[in-house]
Amino acid sequence: MKIKQAEFVKSAVYEKDYPMELKNIEFAFVGRSNVGKSSLINSITGRKKLAKTSKTPGRTQLINYFKVNNEFYIVDLPGYGFAKVPKEMKAEWGKTMERYVASARKKLVFVLLDIRRIPSEEDMEMLVWLDHHDIPFKIIFTKMDKVSNNEKFKCLKDIKKKVEFHNDDVFFHSSLNDTGKEDILNYIESLLIKEEKIEEE
């Protein structure tokens, strides 16, 4: 899939403020603060400054909508985890995210996990929550440039003690060198094609 156009549409907190649904499924990205969400969105769209990146965890506080190729939305959800913010604010971000995930919009959620870290309690809660609500999701392991091939398999072995998955059913990405970008884009394209066929039938 070639990304010819990607633009920021709007930020929202409540469902009434989400942009009007397009006919296609939308792709939401979620993960703990500083997992590399904005960098990944910039990498796959080929736009360096589309999503704002920051070394400060917790930069994304709203739901940010980006329209891609005038066909589908990429949705950047608030980060969770260790952001140094008051508990009340964290709770608000959580509600903002839950509202979106529980909404009736056609979506697939990409859950981002740092390859170097054992999934946190919040990561596990997110995976269980998505599973419980029958919301389709895929795992993307980020920051692949930070580990060697040997380290990668050791990390995956440790992560598998907490999360069940097959290596060929998850994605691996590095925003530094765009590793894994094509795999993610091809997967997105395959789902869009599948949706089109269902619509035609």
VENDA-V883887 format. One record per run of one state. SS is the DSSP state (helix for helix, strand for strand, loop for the rest). FROM is the first residue (numbers start at 0). TO is the last residue. If there is no record, write none. Layout:
# VENDA-V883887
ss = <SS:SS>
from = <FROM:FROM>
to = <TO:TO>
This chain:
# VENDA-V883887
ss = <loop:strand:loop:helix:loop:strand:loop:helix:loop:strand:loop:strand:loop:strand:loop:helix:loop:strand:loop:helix:loop:strand:loop:helix:loop:helix:loop:helix:loop:strand:loop:strand:loop:strand:loop:helix:loop>
from = <0:5:12:14:17:25:32:36:45:62:68:71:76:79:80:86:102:106:114:120:132:136:142:143:146:148:159:166:169:170:172:173:174:178:179:180:200>
to = <4:11:13:16:24:31:35:44:61:67:70:75:78:79:85:101:105:113:119:131:135:141:142:145:147:158:165:168:169:171:172:173:177:178:179:199:200>
